[in-house]
């Protein structure tokens, strides 16, 4: 008998959940409380009750090769950092390619952009998102100035380390940082050494102390902030960095350093608290702490019939993580994979909670934190799809070098095992072309030069380094 799976929400996680169910021979029914797919990423002129949404100008801060679903590369002509409209276009392409829409029951009247299924009158359970404590207040000074030229005092409790989207040689910063080799080196070095090196790189772009942004904590102790505009706005006087707000008066804000700024409006960028009021009998959330095995499964259920997808804050893209979570969850539902005993799951939850508390500054923001490669590999081991570098090096050295030294793109988790995709190898070997293509809108003649280091020497060094990696793995 085919098992039925209810999926709540037709956003990015819901779409890959439908697909994972279909690939495992399960029968998915996705309940979407609005009239269209996309979830958070679908911008609407008129806000919809109960649905969070991005604003019109949002551009994602993870690049397309790092955020795509693992067997469906984003088109090569799409920009590396996509506007939300392009993200929605990709989601619609994905839904059409794998025929997902027919498995969605839209609760509200359908958008003209959706193409199948019928509306229903069922009331959808809601995931509750409420404002947390004040983390950033923005004021507008100067009543006669238009928004674009107004000076905005920006209040921050702790400061922040600022990364920008564009990394070395103009490549997306996440394809440079998110590699297996860098992860290996990070494991070899102490956290202090890694912080020293990374902070030095960031300060080379702009000195965080001079700009009033340097926090007391090290860079590894907080989820990083990616913002391309902030230093430019500070240096041009359009943003004034201020300490935490002490109090508001009728026409001004008084900060903890005793300074005062006249303001006209305040934006509370407070973040969110999450809860699941319709599941209070199964899981409890206390100050954003939730006890889930691998951030997915409640450990005390009689049967593993409930999984949370995408309830993580990754140092990387969330879409491929949600997809791999779905691939594991569906195999657990089907009985192909077994969860460990409850006490083992609770021990794992405790270990992860203690590790987060040790690394990050205390904040409700840091209760569901995961690092992209270690967490993806952890999930991949459960499914049986983690790439085997030793085998790859012996059978396909060219691919092995790209997997080890190149960006850890989602295609790596389709090279073998359940859900293997025949196009994964080609996708990995051509990923740099897809990164470069949208940038080349003007032809530039290149003058070839002889390589500075002979290829044979590079291969010898690569073999030596890989031998160390194999020993570590």
N, C-alpha and C positions, 0 to 999 in steps of 0.2 A: 504494500500500500504506500502510495506517494505521500510523504509528509508535507504539510502546509506550513509556510513560514509567514508571519505577519511582520512587515517592515514599516516602521513609523517614520515618515518623512521622505520626500522625493528630492532631496538635495544631492550633493555629490556623493555622500556616503550611502544614501538610499539607492542611488542608481547602480553603484558597484555591488551593493548587497543583492539587488535583483539579479544581476548578471551572475554572481557567484552561486546563487541558489539554482539558477537554470543549468549552470555547468555541472552541478552535483546531482541533477535530477530531482531537485526539490521544487515545490510549487509555491512561488512567492506571490503575496498580495501586498502591495505597497499602498499605505494610506497617507495621502497628502492633503492636509487641511485647507490648502489654497487651491487655485485653479491651474497651476502650472508647476513645472519642475524648477530646480535651481536653488531652492532654499535661500540661504543668506545672500547668495551671489546674484539673485534676480532683483534688479533695481526696478522700483515702481514709483511713478510720480506721486501717487497717493499712498501713504503708509497703510499697511494692512494690520488690523488688530491681532496681536499675539505673534507677529512674525518680525524678527529682527531683520534688518536689511542694510546693505552697504549704501553709500551715497553715490551720486552720479559720477563723480570724477575718480573713483577708486581704481587704482592699478595694483595688481597683486605684487607681493614682495618675494615670491619664489618663482624661479624661472621655469619656462615651459618644459624643458627636458627633465627637470627634477620633480615636477608636479603632475605629469601626465599619468594616466592609467597604464599599467605595465604592458598591455598588448594592443595599445591604440595610441601611437605617437601623435602629438599635436602637429598640425600641418607645418611644414618647414617655412612657409612664408608668413606665419603668425609671428608677431614680435616676441622676444624672449620674456619680457614682462608685460603681461597682457592687461588691457583695460577690461573692466567687468563685462562689457558687452561681448568681447572676444571669448571670455571664459564661458559665458552662456552659450555662445555659438558652438564651442567645443563640446559642452555637455549635450547639446541637441544632436550634434553629429554622433556622439557616443551612443545616445539613446536610440537613434535611427539605425546605426550600424548593427546593434545587437538586439533590436526589436524589443525594447524595454517598456515602452509607453503602454502597451496593452495590458501590462500587469499592474498599472497604477490606478487606484480609485481616487479621483479628485473630489474633495468634499465640497469645495466652493464652485461657483460658476467658472467654466473654463476660460482661460485666456485664448485669444484668437490664434496665438502662436502654437498652442498644443494641438494635437491632431487626433487623439483617440480616447477611448474610455468614456464613461458617463458620470455625471455628478451625482452625489448621494447626500442624504440629509444626516448622516451619522456625525456625531460630535467627536472630533479628534481629541485625544488626551494631549495636554500641553506640557512641554518641558519648560519649567519656570526659570526665567532669567531675570534677576533683580539687580539693581545697582549696588555695588560694593562701596568701600570707603573711598574718600577723596584721594585721587592720585595726581590729578593735574587740573588746574583751573586756568582758563584763558580769559583775559579781559580785553576789551576794545577801548582804547583811549583816544579821545578826540571826536566829539559828536559830529563835526562838520566834515570829517574825512570819509571818503568811500571805503568800503571793506578792504579792497585790495591794497590801499596805501596806509591803512590804519596801523598804529603800533599796538602790539599785543603783548602785555606782560604775561609770561608763562611761568606758572608756579609748579615746582616739583619738590616732592618730599626728599627724594634720595639722589636725584641726578640720574644720568644714564650714559652708557657707552653707546655711541652711535655708529652703525654700519651703513654703508651706502650700497645700492644695488650693483653698481659698476665696480668690478674688481680689477686685478692686474691685467694689463693689455686689453682692457675693455670687455673682458668676459664677465658674465653674470657671477656675482660673488659666491653664490651657493655651489656652482659647478667647480669652483676653485677650492673651496673649503671642504666640501662633502666628498671626500675620497677615502678609500680604504687605507691607503698609505698614510694619509694625515691622521686618520683615526689610530693607526698603529703607533705612530710617533707620539701622539698625545698620551697613549697608554704608557709609553716608555718614560716620558718626562713627568716631572712633578707638576701638580696644578699651578704652583707658583711660577715655574719656568714657562709654562704655556701662557699664563696670564701676562707675564713680562713681555714675551714675544708679541702676543696679539695686541696688547695695549700700545706697544711701541709702534706697531704698524698703523693703528688707528690714529695715534697722535701725530704721525707723519703727515696725515691728511689735514687735520687741524688739531691744535692743542686743546684738549677738553678742559684743562684748568683755565686757560685764557678765556674760554667761552662760557665759563660758569657751569659746565655740565658734569665735570668729573665727580663721580660718586665715591663714597668711602669704600664700597665693596669692590672686589676685583671683577673682571669681566665674566669669569666663569660662574659667578655667584648670582647672576640674574639673567632672565630671558632677555636676549639682546633686542635693541630697538633698531629697526631699519628705516632710515629717513634720509632722503636725498636733499631735502630743501632746508632743514633746520639750520645748519651752519651758514648757508647763504643768507637766510633771513636775519640771523643774529648779526652777521658782519655788516649787513646793510641797515641795521637799526630797526627792522620791522618786527623783531621779537626781542623782548627783554626777559632774560632768564631770572626768575625770582625764587626765593625759598618758599617753604610751605605757607599757606594762608593761615594767619592767626585769627582774623575776624573780618567780617564785612560790615561796613556802615551803609547808610542809605545811598551814597554816591561813590564809595571807594572801597578798596581792599587794603587791609593792613597786614603786612607780612611779618614773619617771625623775627626778621632782623630790624623791625621797627619802621621800615620804609612804608610809604603809602602811595597808592596809584589811583587816580580818578578813573573810573571805568563806566561803561554803558551797558555791558552785557557780560555774562559769565557762561562758559561751557564747562560742564563737569564731565571730564573724561575718566570715569570712575571704574571702568571694567564691569564685570558681572559676577554674580553668584549663581550657581546652578542648583536645581533640585528637580525631583521627579515625584510630584504629589500623587500621581496615579499609580506609583509603585512603592508607596510607603511601607507596605507589608513585606516587600522583598529587599529593598535597599534603603539605607539612610544616608543622608548627606549632612555632615556637620562641618561648618566653616569650609566648604568646598573639599572636604575630605570624604572619600567614598572608597569602601573596601571592595576592590575588584581584582581578580587574578589576572595578571598581565594587562590591567586596566580595561578588562572586558567582561569577565565572568564573576557573578556573585558566588562566593565559595561555599555557601551554606544551603544552596537549593538541593532538593532531593534529586532532581534530574537537571542536566545542563541544557535548559531550553530557553535561556535568556542571555543575550549578549548585547553589550553596549559598543557601538561602532563610532569611532571618531571622538571619543570623550578623552582626548589627550591634548596637551599643548606641546607640539614637537619643535625641536631645533631643526627645522626643515619643513618640507611640504606635507600637508595632512592628507591629500587625496590618495597617494599610493599607500600610505599607512592604513587608511580606512579600507582600501581594497584588499590588502594582505590580511587584515583582521577578518574581513568577510570570508576570504578563502579558508581561513582556519575555522571560523565559527560554523560555516556550513558543513564542514567535514565532521565537526563535533556533533552537530545536530543529527547528521546522518549515521553517526556511530563509527565512522572510519578512524577518528582520533578520540582518545580518552583523556579526560582531565585527571590530574593526580588526586590523591586523597585530600580531604578538606584541610587537615592540619598542615600539609605541604603547601597548599595554596595560601593559607593564612600566613605561613612563614615567609613566603615569597612577597606577599603584600607588605608585611612588616619590614622586610629587608629593603624594599624599594622606598618605602615611606621614610625610613631612617636615612637612606642614602640621599634623598632629596633634601631632608632637613639639614643634613651635614653640608651639602654643597651650596644651597641657595639661601639668600636672605629670607627671613620669615615673612611670608606673604600668602594670601589666598590665591595669588596668581601661580604659585609654585607647588601646587598639590597634585597636579596631573602632568608633570613635566617628563618628557622623554627625549632622548637624543636619537636622531634619525637612523644612522647605520646600526648602532647596537640594538635598538628596539626592532628595526626591520629584520635583522639577523635572528633575533630572539623568536620573532613570529615565524620566520622562514624555517627555523629548525623544527618548529611544531608541525608545519605543513610538509616539510621535506623538500624545500626548494632553495635552500641556501646554496649559493654557488660554491663549488669545490675548486679552490685555486690551484691546488696541486694537480688535480686531474686535468684542469684546463691548461696548465703550463706544459704538461706532458703531451697533451693531444692537440692543443690549439694555442700556441705561444702568443700569436698576435692578439687573440681575444683576451688571453690571460693578462697581458700587459695593460690593456685598456680597462679591464675589470679592476685590477689592482691599483693602477695609477690614475685612471681617469675618474670622472664623476660617477658616484654610485647611483646611477639612474635606475628607475624601477624595472627596466627590462632585465636586469641581472637576476630577478626573481622569477623569470620565465624561461631560463635556460634549461632547466631539468625538473623532473618531479611532476606531481599532479598539477595540471593546468599548463604544462609546457607549451610554449609558443614557438613555432618554426621560424618566425621572423625576429626573434629576440637577438640573435647574433648580429644580423644585419643592422638592426636598430642601434645596437651599441657601437658598432664600427662606423656608423654614419652620423652619430649624434653631434659631432663637432660641425659637420656641414649644415645641419639644421639650425645650430646656434648662430652660425655666421651668415646664413642666407638672407635673413630679413634686414641685415645691416648693409648688404651690398647693393644699394640702390643707385650707386654711381660706379662705373667701371674705373678701376685703378690698375695701371700696368705694374706688374711685379718684375723685379730684376733678380733672377735666381742667383744664389750664392752657394758656394760649397759648404757643407755642414762643418761646424767648428769641431765637433767631436765625431770620430768615425762610428758608424753604426755598430760594428762588432764590439767596440768598447762599451757602447751603451747597453748592448745585450748582456755582456759579461757583468756589468754593474747591476743590471736588472735581475739577473739570476742570483747574484749574491744577496741582494736585498730581499728577493722573494724567498730565499732559503730561510732568512730570519723570520719573515712573515709566516711561513709554513710552520716553523717551530712554535711561534706564538699561537697560531690557530689550532 
